[in-house]
Structure formats: structure tokens, C-alpha cells
């Protein structure tokens, strides 16, 4: 066996080699979820097999079925994990600034950076929209995960109305939807938009300006008083 053939054989063996047995159920479950997220994001639900997840996670199919029962239930668990990761990270956003405009700025900054840092999250959401949310609809957890951020945005808006900084009514769900959509676009459509207009959407300058435009769109919808407020991102 020549060196090239030997290397290819060893690479194949490593690819399908199972991980060492572990008595850590949380680690096993986490490894499976991580591998499944990569596969579902890359290939969609229909294009992903349990075999491919087993190979990626270095866990047996039997182990996957033991923890998740079926491919469909694993997929729902991946969606719940992805949304939960975002919702947990949102806890650290300061939405209690004395100036509610600054709170909105913080929210835009977080949303934009989170989507940029988690392109697989964007791909998962895109894939599940192609499924018409068939699997997400089976989750009772995801709607509950979203309640805290909507409640926090509602309090933010209330402060803006009480201080008359915001002069037009808008629901917290609308705020959440608009910010999410505009930040999402910068990842979901980055390749096509960059190719069509020959721009680098990932440059620091482009990212700063995009966040500023998203914030100004929300403030404009609120007919916000911008006196003394400089919506610039570092």
C-alpha cells in the first residue's frame, strides 16, 4: 500500500471512528445536538440522515435514537436549542438605559452581531421556513422562550412613550420582527447581495453603517425625538 492510499484509508477510518464510550449523558447529548445542527443547517431536514449525524458526532445511531427517539424529534430539539441559545444570550442586553433610544441601539447591536456570529442559526431558520414551520410548530418551548424579550421591549417602549421620546405607537412584536428581519438579511442574503452590488458586507465600515441604518429605521417608525442622540456604532 503506497503512502497516498494509506493516508486515505486512515482518514476514512478516523471519519467513522466512534468516540470513546462516556458516562456523561449531557456531553453525549450535546455532541449529538452540535453535529445535528451542522448537518441540518447545511443540508436541510430532508437532506440530512441519521447516518450522517452519527458519523459527524462519532456516536452510534442507537445512541441517537436512545436520546432523541427519531430524526424529527432530534430536529425539533436542534431548533429549540438554537432559539434557546439566542434567548439566553439576550439576557445580558441592557434594555434598561435611562435613554430608551440607547436601549434600542443596544438591541440592534446584539441582534446584528448574534446573527453574524451564528450563520448556522440563520440557515436553520431559513430551512424551517421552507418547511412552513411544520416541525417548529410541534414545539411548545419555542413560543415560551420568546416571551421575555417581547416583555422587555414592551417596557422599553413604555418608557419612551412616557418621556415622549417616542411619538408613534408600535407593538413590541413589530420592533422585534423588524430588527430581526433586517439583521437576518445581512447574513441570509450576504452572498447574493455582495455579488450583485460588488460590495463587502462584512467590512467593519459596512457593518457599522448597516447597524446604524437598522436603528434609524426603527427610530423613524417611532417618530423618535433624535435631539442630542448620536446613533453611531464603534
N, C-alpha and C positions, 0 to 999 in steps of 0.2 A: 504494500500500500504506500503510494507516494505521499509526500508531506501535505499537498493540497487536499487529497482525498481524506487523509487522516484528520485534518483540521475541520473539514466539512462534516465528517462523521461525529466528531466531538461536539461541534456546535449544535448539531441536531439532538444529540443526547442531552446536552445541557438545557436545550429549549423545552424538552418534555420531561426532564427530571423532576420528580416530586420534591417538595420541601420536606425537611425532616419532620417527623411527627411532633406535634406540640400539644401540651395540655392546657394551652391558653386559648380558650374559646373566643375571647374578644379579639385576639390577634388574628386568629383564623378567619373570623367573620369580617374583620377589617380588610384583610388581604383579598378576600373574595370580592368584597364591595369595590375596592380600589381597581382591581382587574376588570370587573364587570363595567364600571363606569367608563374606563378607557375603551373597551370593546363596543359598548352601546353608543358612546359618543362618536366613535369612528365609523361604525357600520350600521347604526340604527338597530331597532328591535328585531326586525325581520332578518337582517343580515348578520346577526350575532348568534352563535351557537354556544351551548353549554360546554361543548368540547373546547372551543376557543378560549372561553373563560377559565376552564380548568388548566389549560396549557399556560395561560398568562399568569394565573395566580399560583401555579405549581401546587394545586390542590386537586384531589380526585373529584370526579363527577358525583360520586357517592357522598362526599363531604359537602358539596354544593347543595345537593338535594336535602341532605340532613338539616342544613341551616336555613334553607330558603324554600324548600318543597317543590318549587317549579321555576322555570325561566321567567314566567310572567310575574311571580311574586318577588323574584330577585330584582327584576327591572323596576318594580314599584319601590322596592327598598332603596335602590340606587337613586331614584328620583327624590324620595324622601330625604335621603342622606345629603343630596346636592342642595336641595332647598334649605334643609336644616343648617348646613354649613354657612350659607349666606345669612340666614336669620340670626344665628348665634353671633356672627361677626358684627352684625348691625347693633348689637347691644352697646358696643363701645363708641358709637357715633354720638357726639354731643349735639343733641337737638334741644337743649335747654338754655341756649345762649340768650343773653338779655335782648339781643337784636335777632328777631326771627329770620331776618334775611340771611344772617350769618349761619343760622341753623340749616337753612335750605342749602346754602353753599357747602356746608359740611356733608349734607346728604348726597348732593350731586357728586362731590369728590369721592365719597365712599363707593357709590354705585358704579361710577365710571371705572375706578381703579379695580374694584372687585371683578367686574366683567372682563376687564383686560387681563387680569391675573388668572382667571379661570375660564379659558376658552372652551374647555370640555363642558362646563355648565351651560354655556350658550348653545353648544351643539346638541346637548341632551334636550334642552327646551325646544329647539328647532325640530328635532326628531319627534318629540311627543306632540308638537303641533301638527306635524304631518299625520300623526295617528289620531288627530282630532281629540286629544287628551283622553283617549279610551282607557289607558292604564292609570293615568293620574287621577281620573275620576273614581278609581277604586280605593283611593287613599283618603281616610278620614283625618289623617295627621296634617297634611299639607295646608288645608284651609286654616287650621288652628295655628300653624306656625306663622301665618301672615298677620294674625290679629294684633300682636304687639306693635309692629311697625306702623300699621294703619292708625292705631290708637295714639302713638307718639306724634305722627304727622298731624292728627286732628288737634292735639294740644298745641302744637307749633302754630298751626293756622289760627287757632283761637286767640293766641297771644298777639298775632299780627292784626287781627280784626279789632281786638280790644284797644290796642295802641294806635289804631287807624293807619298803620303802616301798609296793610293790605286793604284794598278798597273794593275788590271784586270777589264774589263768592266762588269757591271751587271745593269740591269734595276731596278728602284725603286720598281716596282711591284714584281719582283723576291725577292728583300730584304724583302718586306712586307709579301709575301707569305711564305717564308722560316721561318722567325721569328714567324709568326702566327701559322704555322703548328707545329713547334717544341714546342711552348708554349702550344698550344691546346692539344697536345698529353699528356702532363703531367697531364691534367685533364680528358680528354676523355678516356684514357687507364689506368688510375691510378689503378683502382681496379684489372683489369686482369693482368697487368704487375707486380703489387705488389704480387699478388697471385702466379704467375708463378715463379718469381725470389726471392720471400720471402725477399723483401726489403721495407723499409718505405720511400716512395717517398715524404712524407710530412715533414720529419725531416728537421730541419734548415740546416744541413750539406748537405743533398741530394739536397735541393732546391738551395743552393749556387752553388754547383757543376754543377747542371743542367743548371743554367743560364750561368755559365762560358763556358760550352761546346757549348751552343747555340751561344754565342757571338763568340767563336773561330771558329765555323763553318762558320759564315758569313765573318769574317776577313780572313779566309783561302780561301774562294771563291774569295775574292777581292785581294788575294795575298798581304795583307796589311803588311807594314813595322811595326813590333812589337817592334822595338828597343826602350827601355825606357818606354814601356807601360805594366802595370801590370793589367791584366783583372781579378781582384778579386772582389767578391761581399761580402759585410758585412753580 
